[in-house]
Amino acid sequence: MSHRHYSIQDSPIPQIDIRLLSISLCIDDKDWSSVFHTHHFTELFYVLEGAGKFLLRDETLKIKAGDLLVIPPYLEHTERSGPNTPLKYYALGLDGIAFQSMDDPGSVKVFSNFDCQPSVGDLIGQIYREVKTESYGSDMVCQNLLEILVVMLIRSQQLIPIPISSARMSKECAVIKEYLDANYAEHITLDTLTRLTHMNKYYMAHSFAKFTGLSPIQYLNQRRMETACQLLKDTDFSISDIASSTGFSSQSYFSQTFRKYYGITPIKYRQSHAED
């Protein structure tokens, strides 16, 4: 008979107030064109199936099943499936933490493959199922699973956890930005945002401009223009369809605004970006 005994030692791990904000299971449908966007929180992006590209403003990464990316707050990004390899992925929003590489402290993102460590995907899947079922104690189970996931990520990738607060942008301004990012196709006015945040209209506009450099309406128009550019380049939607899907009341007003922004018409822009 053999017997091995191990004592549990206290580990000097700094306490981080980490919280799961959201978790989504997404499948990249052919009729959906993802656009550049940001979050006020850290996002974990884990690829379950498929392959494609993960785009940052100044870099493009090839991604496949087993890849996990950590996107820090306010870093613009989007994803693209391959021609015959639609992406299926989990996206988790985390508050209270960011990560820094020990080897590259200046890096703002983490990109790693866990194909040989299926437990990472299993953990995320468990978190998703707990959130979805809302069983007794689900919030506690999710918190514990999340902390295990974060420890595994830190340990395997040699990362330094950094406590952060999404309050770098005020809560109200973050709500406005998320609302504009998600609802730019709708008719939105300052009164809409005032009702959303219960703030004074002029104070709200001033606060938002302080954090973003743009008024809410300027940010909304910029968001619409960026989306229109991507749709013009990546789809064969008609100009009329693009105008309506980006929140413009008419094709002529869309064309007029587009030309004011970029100096050319939407048709010319599409032609200049057409593949040879």
PyMOL commands that set and color helices and strands:
alter all, ss='L'
color gray80, all
select helices_A, chain A and resi 118-133+138-157+166-168+171-183+190-197+201-212+216-234+239-245+251-262+266-272
alter helices_A, ss='H'
color red, helices_A
select strands_A, chain A and resi 19-27+42-49+51-56+59-64+67-71+77-81+88-95+97-101+110-113+159-163
alter strands_A, ss='S'
color yellow, strands_A
deselect
rebuild
show_as cartoon
